[in-house]
Amino acid sequence: MSSRRTISVLAAMAVALATSTSAFAQGKTLRIGMTASDIPKTHGQPDQAFEGNRLTGLTMYDALTAWDYKTGTKIMPVLATEWAVSPDDKTKWTFKLRSDVTFKDGSPFNADAVVWNVQKVLDKTAQHFDQSQVGWTVPRMPTLRSARKIDDTTVEFTTSEPDSFLPLNLANLFMASPAHWRAKLAAVPAEVTDPAQRSAKAWEEFAKDPSGTGAFTLARFVPRERLELVRNDKYWDKSRVPKIDRIVMIPLPDVTSRTAALLAGQVDFVEAPAPDAVASIRARGFNIATSQSAHVWPWQPSLLPGSPWQDKRVRQAANLCIDRNDLVALNGGIAEPALGMMRSGHPWFGKPTFKLRYDPDEGRRLMKDAGYSDSKLASVKVITAISGSAMMQPLPMNELIQEAFRKCYIDVKIEVLEWGTLFTNWREGPTAASARGANTTNVSIATIDPFFALARFADSRMAPPVSNNWGSINDPELDRLSRAARTTFEPEARDIALSKVHERLVDEAMFIFFVHEVAPRVLSPRITGFSAPNGYYIDWAALDMKPE
């Protein structure tokens, strides 16, 4: 972005911020410069990937479960207190619910509310079914089929097959208020008679005035400009009532503008700062927090007919022809070389026999064996975004890869999409028009749980439009290994089963692995209590701000 454009963006933002000066003066206000280009959906199932979950999911809503805020490595109860799979039928799960929780509108959270929230994304015959929420939710819990009330504090979930991942996946289903939605539906003008249109209008109005059970509530919402949340003093978990009074979110997808806004004092908190500004950021007293983020930044190749990636030798060569340390340096040292989907010390890493390393000579040998040379290049087109959740610096990174791969007989064309479009195509696949003819996609991958990290790619049934097996991996051995992991309910045995899945994904070079993102967040020196051990779940209740 040009300096003139940067100044223009900051000037516009300054005007926007000035409109809320009085609100800021009322207490502790945290201003966030987002990587997303728009405010994530506020109706209870956020878009914009995990940035959306963090900003409009985990703030205004709760799920039945969540990843532990202290360790980031295990699931903890939230609106559910306990759960168990049936010993007689492992497609049945019983969840016990809290009995002392109400939504923002005062209506009770109970088993009826849970069933209603499952129906909003699974039951097309339900009055409140919302297709717009399906794409961001169902791929994250693909085996869930229904929920049934047993009593006010007990729900039974049914899955299509035994699935030990379900309690982990339910951390992505946020609970919205049925009573509040019905009030919005009742207020839809009578001239809107089509049931689907009335339902869509009710969800539209719900998003402007949402009602969840979360620690924050919506105060002001201007699409593509700002979202303001205020503390919920009546939050049901009294130990986690927020210390800050207000959160202001401002979309700043351009890394230069985002970093400049931070240095100009316009925002207090940003993700993914400009790498060349790291020294200046630290010199001005800002803190840069990182974590062993469960995120990998790869290329996902299409294995469909006509793709050069169908040849394992080409996939392996690509994994050998890039110096991952160059990508780390490009990100100002705020990244780590990837040796697979997981970090090498992770219990799911296993012992792959194909070692990811920088060995361009071996890469060229493999390419020649596959029939390629300086005069016959493998043609690759990758789609990426200018920014996005955990995407770091995607365009410069892809340009570096493009140059490196040319030396290994791989000709790379890069097409930049808007982050939301790229993310949506992740479920649509390479044959969809939104892929623009690409045979490779570059989406940062959350590896926080077994389904996110492995099963949604290794299982052939997860090919588009079911979930995110974008490249249509169809490997009988991976299917067998994935099934074994999914149907193993004892944690240690499941870890071993998952390591076998990961070993084969690496050995077959099903992805081109580059670096692990380390969730860099730049924090004003005023911010205290920041915690995000796995990079995804920020403990908003623990944040505090020193007086100016």
PyMOL commands that set and color helices and strands:
alter all, ss='L'
color gray80, all
select helices_A, chain A and resi 3-18+21-24+49-57+111-122+131-134+138-140+166-172+178-186+195-208+238-240+255-263+275-283+308-310+312-320+324-330+360-369+394-406+419-428+433-435+450-458+460-462+476-486+491-507+540-542
alter helices_A, ss='H'
color red, helices_A
select strands_A, chain A and resi 29-34+65-67+75-77+80-85+92-97+144-151+154-159+216-222+226-231+246-251+269-271+287-289+295-301+336-337+378-385+410-417+440-441+445-446+512-516+521-523+527-528+544-545
alter strands_A, ss='S'
color yellow, strands_A
deselect
rebuild
show_as cartoon
